[in-house]
Amino acid sequence: MSGQHDATGRSRRTFLTYLVAAPTLALVTRAGADALAPQAAHAVVPSLPAIADVIDLGDLFILAGAPTSALLALAVEADGTVRFRLPREEVGQGLTTAVAMLVAEELDAPLADVRVELDDARPELLFNQLTGSSNSIRSLYGPVRQCAATARARLVAAAARRWSLAPASLTTADGAVRAPDGRTARYGELAAAAAAPGLVVLGATPKKAAEHALVGRPTSRIDARAMVTGAQRYTLLDVPGAKPCVVRRPPTFGGTVRSVANLADVRAMPGVLHVVTVPTGVAVVAETFGQAITAKAALRVTWGPGPADQLSDAQIRTRLRAATPPLLVPPLLTPYVDAEFDFAFVSHAPMETNCAVADVTDDRAEIWSGLKSPIVARQTIAADLGLPLDKVTVHVVQAGGSFCRRLFFDAALEAARISRACRRPVRLMWTRVDDTRHGRMRPATHHRIRATHLLGEVLSFEHRVAAAETDFRHGLGEIITATAAHLPLGIGNATLAQTLFLTTVKSPYHFGLTTQALTEVPTGIPTASWRSVYSANTRGAEEIMVDELAAATGKDPYRFRRTFLKTDAQRAVLDKVATEGNWGRPMEPGRAQGIAFHEEYKSRTACLVEIDVRDPQRARVTKAVIAVDVGLPVNPRGLEAQMIGGLTDAISTTLRAGLHIDKGLPLEGSYSQFHWAQQRDTPRDVRVFVLPATGTEPGGAGELGVPAAVGAIANAWARATGSKPRSFPLDFDVDFTPYPR
């Protein structure tokens, strides 16, 4: 009977369940209530809750996705394999492992039996297939558990019917249902019966956290072996007939092709199959990538101007400073601390560059790419090609890094255009120079901060941010538009960027009258969110100010923070790093400690580092201690990796990694020029302490680790050098010969 089909034509070899349940509005309501609950104030002048204390960007995501949050597909196959279709992107953050753990936990199945596969673009999910804002585990934790619990309940019901026993008398373990008399039935044996439409299932309730056997236990990645052996499939996979492709790009952002002088000669070069013009440049398709790159270099193109041809760093910095709003609180008769900070543009620099495979014909299109916003990608590609939406298939492929870069689908759209022009499948690869110079980047920012204090208390804290405009045309804008207008606190009328800023940035300290505001400046430079969005720079700068406030009031930086933090949960992670990192230990000249704190997306972390600046050409972080509290940790080993990744990003962008903009193009074109942290730049002594569960649901973690590490590194550098850090990265010389444009 296992091979039969039911009346709908669905195979009964596989048990398939779709769930419809979405308790997310209650989560948002409870989060707001918790934030407004009275807290013990350690400062004389307490601060009111910020908008992000009441409802954050992750809450907006959950609210927007609520109507479709439980449209999840889980299949139990005849051999016992469990397949779960994940409507998110895996970019190296360990999401597939965490989701597999949730499925295995609720099913009582071996983790090795669970396969997590990335779902194609599914327009019926509406706003529920965007990966970002540290939100995947937060938004999936309930629905995935409910899905797997329902599957388990149906398997138990099927066994109960087979044995004529009450379902409540049966137990599950290790991928099987067990009866009190010792009989067992493997899940695979029960899959067909569990799929029967007439099976009566009284209900399914996920386990309580106290019952978890796998969730909360450090677990290695399920894809680790495939990655280290080369078996992992990424975007540039072998699609039959798809030929290698690269693009000759303009010498400035957004430049256009006016003419190609030697088109016939390049088309006649060895291996060249097509040379076509697209809006982003001149594409070359060849038998090999080597032949395509050689032909691309031979092209003689006359280019039209772009929107930022005359912009360089100095002009951008001047624009940002001019756009920074004035501070409102005059110092008058109170002591105060003022500071201004500049942060450079930064590349996302994932290991896997922008790439896509496209097969476009007159009446259909099929795309493969690493996409964090596949629904919008599918809609945009269909509109650009003039095809009905149902004729465009977009496959989401695991990617080698993102840091928010793959929220945009530039390569997928470009590959679709090239495939249509060539009338053949293509495998498009952006070179490293393309990715660094023409890829999107974190916007440059300028910060103006003033804090007033009196008798050891902070009376006010003002922070004004001016940033190059961030592009959010990847689906996030639609999510915020769909939800923010229905929310309280007046953020429904805020601009898109303001809403994002207000729902992500907050101060964790009782600093009296606290205000934070953003102004964006259009530049024509291609930008995108970058890991931690506004918080990396904004909260990083604030943590530097906290150290300077401590010095102005004669307090120890750790003790000062401990006094003004708002909650015991915040102080717990700060105390942990201070204790484990031996805060305040004597250090020789040229070496120092730094400490900082950050909280976002219902999670919190503290970071303590030690730095060595005795070699002025190569400041090095030599030690790091990190404590993190995410409420309920699903996979502590994955969290440890996330925090180390955030530390590495902070080391890079604080000390050496940035982009010099020169007449509409970055000078940097490779890792050797962009100066991302290498192995020699990373501390040998790194300890991450994941605090035991302090809540019943997980908070966000993907972006959490960057801001505190930025502040700690900058503070350590300040103490080691005796200088105040004001411009980042700290070592930003052009010590290389730029590639030709």
Secondary structure in CASP SS format (residue, H / E / C, confidence):
PFRMAT SS
TARGET T0000
AUTHOR 0000-0000-0000
METHOD secondary structure of the structure
MODEL  1
M C 1.00
S C 1.00
G C 1.00
Q C 1.00
H E 1.00
D C 1.00
A C 1.00
T C 1.00
G C 1.00
R C 1.00
S E 1.00
R C 1.00
R C 1.00
T C 1.00
F E 1.00
L E 1.00
T E 1.00
Y E 1.00
L C 1.00
V C 1.00
A C 1.00
A C 1.00
P C 1.00
T H 1.00
L H 1.00
A H 1.00
L H 1.00
V H 1.00
T H 1.00
R H 1.00
A H 1.00
G H 1.00
A H 1.00
D H 1.00
A H 1.00
L H 1.00
A C 1.00
P C 1.00
Q C 1.00
A C 1.00
A C 1.00
H C 1.00
A C 1.00
V C 1.00
V C 1.00
P C 1.00
S C 1.00
L C 1.00
P C 1.00
A C 1.00
I H 1.00
A H 1.00
D H 1.00
V H 1.00
I C 1.00
D C 1.00
L H 1.00
G H 1.00
D H 1.00
L H 1.00
F H 1.00
I H 1.00
L H 1.00
A H 1.00
G H 1.00
A H 1.00
P H 1.00
T H 1.00
S C 1.00
A C 1.00
L C 1.00
L C 1.00
A E 1.00
L E 1.00
A E 1.00
V E 1.00
E C 1.00
A C 1.00
D C 1.00
G C 1.00
T C 1.00
V E 1.00
R E 1.00
F E 1.00
R E 1.00
L E 1.00
P C 1.00
R C 1.00
E C 1.00
E C 1.00
V C 1.00
G C 1.00
Q C 1.00
G C 1.00
L H 1.00
T H 1.00
T H 1.00
A H 1.00
V H 1.00
A H 1.00
M H 1.00
L H 1.00
V H 1.00
A H 1.00
E H 1.00
E H 1.00
L H 1.00
D C 1.00
A C 1.00
P C 1.00
L H 1.00
A H 1.00
D H 1.00
V E 1.00
R E 1.00
V E 1.00
E E 1.00
L E 1.00
D C 1.00
D C 1.00
A C 1.00
R C 1.00
P H 1.00
E H 1.00
L H 1.00
L C 1.00
F C 1.00
N C 1.00
Q C 1.00
L C 1.00
T C 1.00
G C 1.00
S C 1.00
S C 1.00
N C 1.00
S H 1.00
I H 1.00
R H 1.00
S H 1.00
L H 1.00
Y H 1.00
G H 1.00
P H 1.00
V H 1.00
R H 1.00
Q H 1.00
C H 1.00
A H 1.00
A H 1.00
T H 1.00
A H 1.00
R H 1.00
A H 1.00
R H 1.00
L H 1.00
V H 1.00
A H 1.00
A H 1.00
A H 1.00
A H 1.00
R H 1.00
R H 1.00
W H 1.00
S C 1.00
L C 1.00
A C 1.00
P H 1.00
A H 1.00
S H 1.00
L C 1.00
T E 1.00
T E 1.00
A E 1.00
D C 1.00
G C 1.00
A E 1.00
V E 1.00
R E 1.00
A C 1.00
P C 1.00
D C 1.00
G C 1.00
R C 1.00
T E 1.00
A E 1.00
R E 1.00
Y H 1.00
G H 1.00
E H 1.00
L H 1.00
A H 1.00
A H 1.00
A H 1.00
A H 1.00
A C 1.00
A C 1.00
P C 1.00
G C 1.00
L C 1.00
V C 1.00
V C 1.00
L C 1.00
G C 1.00
A C 1.00
T C 1.00
P C 1.00
K C 1.00
K C 1.00
A H 1.00
A H 1.00
E H 1.00
H C 1.00
A C 1.00
L C 1.00
V C 1.00
G C 1.00
R C 1.00
P C 1.00
T C 1.00
S C 1.00
R C 1.00
I C 1.00
D C 1.00
A H 1.00
R H 1.00
A H 1.00
M H 1.00
V H 1.00
T H 1.00
G C 1.00
A C 1.00
Q C 1.00
R C 1.00
Y C 1.00
T C 1.00
L C 1.00
L C 1.00
D C 1.00
V C 1.00
P C 1.00
G C 1.00
A C 1.00
K E 1.00
P E 1.00
C E 1.00
V E 1.00
V E 1.00
R E 1.00
R C 1.00
P C 1.00
P C 1.00
T C 1.00
F C 1.00
G C 1.00
G C 1.00
T E 1.00
V E 1.00
R E 1.00
S E 1.00
V E 1.00
A C 1.00
N C 1.00
L H 1.00
A H 1.00
D H 1.00
V H 1.00
R H 1.00
A C 1.00
M C 1.00
P C 1.00
G C 1.00
V E 1.00
L E 1.00
H E 1.00
V E 1.00
V E 1.00
T E 1.00
V E 1.00
P C 1.00
T C 1.00
G E 1.00
V E 1.00
A E 1.00
V E 1.00
V E 1.00
A E 1.00
E C 1.00
T C 1.00
F H 1.00
G H 1.00
Q H 1.00
A H 1.00
I H 1.00
T H 1.00
A H 1.00
K H 1.00
A H 1.00
A H 1.00
L C 1.00
R C 1.00
V E 1.00
T E 1.00
W E 1.00
G E 1.00
P C 1.00
G C 1.00
P C 1.00
A C 1.00
D C 1.00
Q C 1.00
L C 1.00
S C 1.00
D H 1.00
A H 1.00
Q H 1.00
I H 1.00
R H 1.00
T H 1.00
R H 1.00
L H 1.00
R H 1.00
A H 1.00
A H 1.00
T C 1.00
P C 1.00
P C 1.00
L C 1.00
L C 1.00
V C 1.00
P C 1.00
P C 1.00
L C 1.00
L C 1.00
T C 1.00
P C 1.00
Y E 1.00
V E 1.00
D E 1.00
A E 1.00
E E 1.00
F E 1.00
D E 1.00
F E 1.00
A C 1.00
F E 1.00
V E 1.00
S E 1.00
H C 1.00
A C 1.00
P C 1.00
M C 1.00
E C 1.00
T C 1.00
N C 1.00
C E 1.00
A E 1.00
V E 1.00
A E 1.00
D E 1.00
V E 1.00
T C 1.00
D C 1.00
D C 1.00
R C 1.00
A E 1.00
E E 1.00
I E 1.00
W E 1.00
S E 1.00
G C 1.00
L C 1.00
K C 1.00
S C 1.00
P H 1.00
I H 1.00
V H 1.00
A H 1.00
R H 1.00
Q H 1.00
T H 1.00
I H 1.00
A H 1.00
A H 1.00
D H 1.00
L H 1.00
G C 1.00
L C 1.00
P C 1.00
L H 1.00
D H 1.00
K H 1.00
V E 1.00
T E 1.00
V E 1.00
H E 1.00
V E 1.00
V C 1.00
Q C 1.00
A C 1.00
G C 1.00
G C 1.00
S C 1.00
F C 1.00
C C 1.00
R H 1.00
R H 1.00
L H 1.00
F C 1.00
F C 1.00
D H 1.00
A H 1.00
A H 1.00
L H 1.00
E H 1.00
A H 1.00
A H 1.00
R H 1.00
I H 1.00
S H 1.00
R H 1.00
A H 1.00
C H 1.00
R C 1.00
R C 1.00
P C 1.00
V E 1.00
R E 1.00
L E 1.00
M E 1.00
W C 1.00
T C 1.00
R H 1.00
V H 1.00
D H 1.00
D H 1.00
T H 1.00
R H 1.00
H H 1.00
G C 1.00
R C 1.00
M E 1.00
R E 1.00
P C 1.00
A C 1.00
T E 1.00
H E 1.00
H E 1.00
R E 1.00
I E 1.00
R E 1.00
A E 1.00
T E 1.00
H E 1.00
L E 1.00
L C 1.00
G C 1.00
E E 1.00
V E 1.00
L E 1.00
S E 1.00
F E 1.00
E E 1.00
H E 1.00
R E 1.00
V E 1.00
A E 1.00
A E 1.00
A E 1.00
E C 1.00
T C 1.00
D C 1.00
F C 1.00
R C 1.00
H C 1.00
G C 1.00
L H 1.00
G H 1.00
E H 1.00
I H 1.00
I H 1.00
T H 1.00
A H 1.00
T H 1.00
A H 1.00
A C 1.00
H C 1.00
L C 1.00
P C 1.00
L C 1.00
G C 1.00
I H 1.00
G H 1.00
N H 1.00
A C 1.00
T C 1.00
L H 1.00
A H 1.00
Q H 1.00
T H 1.00
L H 1.00
F H 1.00
L H 1.00
T C 1.00
T C 1.00
V C 1.00
K C 1.00
S C 1.00
P C 1.00
Y E 1.00
H C 1.00
F C 1.00
G C 1.00
L E 1.00
T E 1.00
T E 1.00
Q E 1.00
A E 1.00
L E 1.00
T E 1.00
E E 1.00
V E 1.00
P C 1.00
T C 1.00
G C 1.00
I C 1.00
P C 1.00
T E 1.00
A C 1.00
S C 1.00
W C 1.00
R C 1.00
S C 1.00
V C 1.00
Y C 1.00
S H 1.00
A H 1.00
N H 1.00
T H 1.00
R H 1.00
G H 1.00
A H 1.00
E H 1.00
E H 1.00
I H 1.00
M H 1.00
V H 1.00
D H 1.00
E H 1.00
L H 1.00
A H 1.00
A H 1.00
A H 1.00
T C 1.00
G C 1.00
K C 1.00
D C 1.00
P H 1.00
Y H 1.00
R H 1.00
F H 1.00
R H 1.00
R H 1.00
T H 1.00
F H 1.00
L E 1.00
K C 1.00
T C 1.00
D H 1.00
A H 1.00
Q H 1.00
R H 1.00
A H 1.00
V H 1.00
L H 1.00
D H 1.00
K H 1.00
V H 1.00
A H 1.00
T H 1.00
E H 1.00
G C 1.00
N C 1.00
W C 1.00
G C 1.00
R C 1.00
P C 1.00
M C 1.00
E C 1.00
P C 1.00
G C 1.00
R E 1.00
A E 1.00
Q E 1.00
G E 1.00
I E 1.00
A E 1.00
F E 1.00
H E 1.00
E E 1.00
E E 1.00
Y C 1.00
K C 1.00
S E 1.00
R E 1.00
T E 1.00
A E 1.00
C E 1.00
L E 1.00
V E 1.00
E E 1.00
I E 1.00
D E 1.00
V C 1.00
R C 1.00
D C 1.00
P C 1.00
Q C 1.00
R C 1.00
A C 1.00
R E 1.00
V E 1.00
T E 1.00
K E 1.00
A E 1.00
V E 1.00
I E 1.00
A E 1.00
V E 1.00
D E 1.00
V C 1.00
G C 1.00
L C 1.00
P C 1.00
V C 1.00
N C 1.00
P H 1.00
R H 1.00
G H 1.00
L H 1.00
E H 1.00
A H 1.00
Q H 1.00
M H 1.00
I H 1.00
G H 1.00
G H 1.00
L H 1.00
T H 1.00
D H 1.00
A H 1.00
I H 1.00
S H 1.00
T H 1.00
T H 1.00
L H 1.00
R C 1.00
A C 1.00
G C 1.00
L E 1.00
H C 1.00
I E 1.00
D C 1.00
K C 1.00
G C 1.00
L C 1.00
P E 1.00
L C 1.00
E C 1.00
G C 1.00
S C 1.00
Y H 1.00
S H 1.00
Q H 1.00
F H 1.00
H C 1.00
W C 1.00
A C 1.00
Q C 1.00
Q H 1.00
R H 1.00
D H 1.00
T C 1.00
P C 1.00
R C 1.00
D E 1.00
V E 1.00
R E 1.00
V E 1.00
F E 1.00
V E 1.00
L C 1.00
P C 1.00
A C 1.00
T C 1.00
G C 1.00
T C 1.00
E C 1.00
P C 1.00
G C 1.00
G C 1.00
A C 1.00
G C 1.00
E C 1.00
L C 1.00
G H 1.00
V H 1.00
P H 1.00
A H 1.00
A H 1.00
V H 1.00
G H 1.00
A H 1.00
I H 1.00
A H 1.00
N H 1.00
A H 1.00
W H 1.00
A H 1.00
R H 1.00
A H 1.00
T H 1.00
G C 1.00
S C 1.00
K C 1.00
P C 1.00
R C 1.00
S E 1.00
F E 1.00
P C 1.00
L C 1.00
D C 1.00
F C 1.00
D C 1.00
V C 1.00
D C 1.00
F C 1.00
T C 1.00
P C 1.00
Y C 1.00
P C 1.00
R C 1.00
END
